[in-house]
């Protein structure tokens, strides 16, 4: 398999996982939240400064359908990560034949 085909297949798989499968992820608290609940200091937690952002709480603000909201947030995250990482790799990669 060519590297470009492999990357495209991985990107498509990531979009599928983030857009469809992410809705079925566990709604149980993560490790830190679980420990905070067990020890009893979760009530003292302050609201995150990004709690009102467009992608807060694994959803898209303004989308009422929970399944669609979670899927869109996942897709936006995958695309944003892909764009940013591709841009960074393009900036730092060496040109072919460059020996510096």
N, C-alpha and C positions, 0 to 999 in steps of 0.2 A: 504494500500500500504506500502510495506517495505521501510525503509529509503534509502536503497541502490538503489532500483528501482526508488524512487522519485528523488534522486540526478541524476541518469542517464537520466531520462526523462527530467529533468530541463536542463541538459547539452546539450542534443540533441535539445531541444527547443531553447536554447541560440545559438547553432551553426546555426540553421535554420534562426533565426532572424538576426544574425550578417552576415551570408553568403548570404541570399537572400533578406530579407526585408529591410536591411540597404540601399540598392541602391535606394529605393524609399523615403528615408528621405528628408526632405525639404532642398533645397539648399539656402534658405534665410539665411542671417547672423543671428548668435545667438544674445542674448541680449546685450552682451558687444560690439560686433561689430556694432550693430544697434545704440546704444547710441553714440559710437565713430563717426559714420557717421552723426547722427543727430546734434551733438554738433560741429562737424567739426575738430576733431583732429585725425581722422583715417589716414590722409596722413602723419602724423609724426611717425607712428608706424615703428618700426625697424623689420627687418627679424628675425624670431625665430632662435635660434642657432641650432635647430634640423630640420630646413627646408629641409636639404639635406639627412635626414635619410631614411632608407628603407621603413618606414611606414608613411612618412609625408603626410599631407593633406588627410587623410582617404583613402589611396591607397597604393599599393605596387609598389615601384620604379621598372621600367623596364617592367611592364605589361601594354601594350598599350590599351587593352580593358577596358573601364571605369567600366563596370558592374563587370567583373571578378576581377579587381584590388580592387574595394571597398569590394567585397565579401571576397576575400582572406585576406584583412587587418582585416576585422571583425572576420573571423575564427581564424587567428593568434592571435588576441587579446583575444578571448575567451579561446583558448587553453593555451596561456601564463598565463592568469589570473588563470585558473584552476590548472595548474601545480604549480605556485607559492603559491597560497592559500592552496592547498593540502599539499605542503611541509611545510608551516608554521604551519598548523594545526597539522601535524604529529609531529612537533618538540615540540609544546606546550601542546599537549593533555596529560591527565593523563592516566596512565596505569590502567586497571581495578583492583580494590582492593587496589590501592595506596591511603593512607589517608593523605599524606603530602600536 
